[in-house]
Amino acid sequence: MFGYVKPYNSELKVREDEYYRGIYCGLCRSLSKNTGGFSSIILSYDMTFFAIVRMALKGMHVKMKKRRCLPHPFRKHTSADDNEELKYAAYCSVVLAHMKVKDNISDERSLKKAASILASPFTSIMSRRAKEKFVTDTIQKGMNLFSALEDEKCQSIDAPADAFGQIFSELMSYKLEGNAREIAKDIGLHVGKWVYFADARCDYRKDLKNNSYNPFIYAFDSQEKAEQFFNDEFNMVMSLELNRIKNDFELIDRTGDPELYACAENIILAGMKNTLNREIEKDKNS
């Protein structure tokens, strides 16, 4: 996964940080339990946030327990008990990972093609263990549209971002009802768009060099104009997406664990922006 949707740990309270780590660890354990032991390697911050938002929308109280695990065999640490939302996030994670591997294989210019060919049998097995047909159908449909836009070298920045955001919109809102469903759909849409924009921004120079598709390459007729957009307007676009996510999240009834809402707000208000800024600086200095 992309890894942009993570907390700004230094601004979390100690109990909130432990709680977040407990959810992160719980998702890792859920992946191993429900989609196979090796699937824990695709654990991501993005899907941890996905699970946290779903649990917040449901007003859940998450059971935590001190446990040892294979990566940390000598010291017990806080881990969430498996639940329906962690299991669902695990299913979404493995299918998204397999679709990404397939996308890398189909892209003849991808430097990750050889590694993806090797990984494909394993991700295929993992994805078949996802026991929600809706997940596979939704992601496949979205990736088909996404691939079509890439193949036609779409010059719109918004079209592929909307296609990517729609995948998360549908996944985030699955089996929710009423107000919670509408909130989830909008959060999923704008998180997906934000992540797509962030990834395209950080991959711009690499994609330009490798002649790979990137909407910012085709939206502007020169590298200078693209760089000017990054300097003058990109931050505003990303801030608008974050504000939409923030406003949606504020509509959620807070009946679950307080740490669910505190962790999600930290990610939305500080974590995502901080992570993106670090990645952009890393790209500039590379």
N, C-alpha and C positions, 0 to 999 in steps of 0.2 A: 504494500500500500504506500501512500504518499508520505505520511508522517508529519504533516504540517499542523494537524489539529491536536495539539498537546498542551498541557498546562504550563503556566509560568510558576514553577515550583517555589521560588523564593517569596512569592506573594500568597502562598497557601499557608493556612494555619497548620500546626503540627498534626492535629486530628484529621484535617481535611486532606493533607498529603498522604497520611496513612490510609485513609479511606480510598483515595484515588488509586493508590498502589494495590489495595485490596481488590478493587474492581478489575484493574489491569491483570493482576495475578489470577483472578477468578475467570477472566476470559481465556487466559492461557490454558488453565485447567479444563475449561469447557471445550475448547478446541480439541485437546488431547482425548477427552472422554467421548465426545460426540462425533468427531470427524477424523479420528486417528491420531496416534501419538506424534507423528512427524508434523502434523498440521500446526502445531504450536509455533513453528518457525515463521509463520505468516502473521503472528500476533502484531497488531498495529495500534498506535495511539488513536488513529481516526475511528476505528471500529470500537475502541473503548469509549470514546465520546458518544458514538452512535448508541451504545448500550445504556450509557448514563442518561441521555436525553429520553430514551424510551422508558426507562425506569422512573424518571422524574415525571413524565407525562402520566404514568400509571399510579403515581404516588406510592411507590414501593418502599418497604423497609427491608433492607438487605441484611441477611445474616452473614456475619463474619466469624472467622475462626483462625487461630494460629496454627500454621501447618509448615511442614517441611516439603520440599519438592526436589526434583532432580537437579535443577540449576542451583539450588540453595540447600544442600543436604544437611548442613551442620547447624543451621539456625532457623528456628520457626519464625514465620512472618505472617502478617495478616493477609487472609485470602477470603474472597466472597464465596459463599456456597453457590453451587450451580443453581440457576433459575431459568425460567422460560425466556427471559430477555438476553441473558448471556448465551444460551443455546441458539437463539435466533441470530444473534450477532455472529456467532461462530459459523452458522450456515451461510450467512451473507459473506463472511470473510473468505471462505474457501472457494465459493463460486466466483467472487470478484477476482481472486488470485488466479484461478484457472483461466478466466476470460482474458486477463492481462497477459498471461503466458501465451495463449493462443494468438493474441494481437501482436505480441513480439515476434512470434514465428512467422506470421503472415507479412510482416514488414521486412522486406529483403535487405533494407539498409540498417536494420537494427543491430547494434553491436551486441545486444543481449540475445540474439537469435540462438546461438549455439547453446548457451546456458538454459534458455527456455525450452529447447528441444529435449534436453536432458531432464528438465524439471517436469515436463508435460505429463508423463505417465503417473507421477506422484500426485500432481495437482488434480488430474482427472479422477483418480481414486478418491481423493478428499472430497471433491465437488459432488461425486455421486452419493456421498454419505449425507449430503444436505437433504433433510427429509421434508422440505417445503418446495413443491414444484413451482409455486409462485415466484420464489426467489430466482430460480434458474431461468424461468420464462421472462421475468422482468429484466434481468440483467442481459440476457441474450438479445431481447428486443432493443434495449437501449444501446448495446454495443453495435448492433447491426446499423442503427441510424448513425451512431458516432463514426463507424468505419466508412459509411457512405459519404459523410461530410469530409472526412480526411481524403478519401479517394478522389473526390471532385475538387480538392484543394480549395475548400470553402474560404472565402475572403472575409466572412463575417466573424468577428470575435465572439459575438453573443450566441450564434447558432450552436456551435459545438459545446459551449459552456452550458447552454440550456439543456442540450441532450444529455450531458453528463449529470447535470443537476436533477433532471427528471428521474434518473435511475434512483438516486438517493431519496427523492421525494416519495416515490412509490414504495421503496423498501422501508423508509422511516415510518410511514403511515399505515403499514399493513396491519390489519386486524384491530386497529384503533377505531373509535367511534366518536361522532359528534365533534365538539370543540377540540378535543385532543387530536383527532385525525387531521383537522384543518391546520392546526398549529404545526403538527409533525410534517405535513406536506410542505409547508412553506419553509420551515427550518431545513428540511432535507434538500429542497431546491437550492436555497441560497448557500448552504454549506458546500454542496456539490459544485456550484458555480465558482465560489471562492477558491476551493481547492484546485479546480481546473485552471483558473486564471493564475494562481500561485505557481502551479507546476509548469505551465506554459512560459511564464515569466522567467523562472529559474532555468528552464531548459532552452531558452531562446538562442543563446550563443552556440550551444552544442548542436541544436537542430539546424541552425544556419550553416554550421561547418559540415554537418553530415548530410545536408540536403534532405532532412526529414521534415514532415509536416509540422507546422506550428502556426496557429492562427495569426500571431503577431508578425510572422514573416510575410504572409499573404495579404494582411490588412493594410500594410504600408508599402509604398513603392521604393523605399530605401531603408537601409539600416539606420541612417541618421534620424529619419522620421520616427521609426520605432523607438529608438533610444530617447528621443524627445518626449514621446508619449509616456515612457517609463518614468522620466524625470518630472513631467508636469501634471499628468492626469491619472497615472496608474494608482497612486495612493488614494485618490478620491474615489475611484471605482471600487477599490477593496474596502474602503471605509463604509461606503454605502451598503455593500453586501453584509458587512459585520453589523451595522446598525439595524438592518432588517432582521438578522438572526437575533440580535439582542432584544428588539421590540417584540418579536414572536415569543421568545423565551419568557419574557415578563408576563405574558398572558397565562402561563401555566399555574394552576392551583397548587399551592405548596403544602401537600398533605403527606409527603414521604419524608425520608431522611433529609435533614437540613444540609448534610454534606453533599447530597446529590446536586442540589441547586448551587451550592457554593463552588463546587468543582467545575460544573458546567459554565457558570458565570466567569470564573477565572480563565477558562479556556477561551471563551468568546471575547472577553474584554481585554485580555492581556496575552494569553498564550499563543493564539494564532498569529497575531501581529508580530510578536517578538520572534517567533520561530521563522516567519517569512523574512523579516529584516535580517536575521542571522544568515539565512540561506542566500539572500541577495548579496550581502557583503562577502560571503565566501565565494560566490560566483565572480564578483568584481576583482577579487584578489587572486583568483586562480589563473 
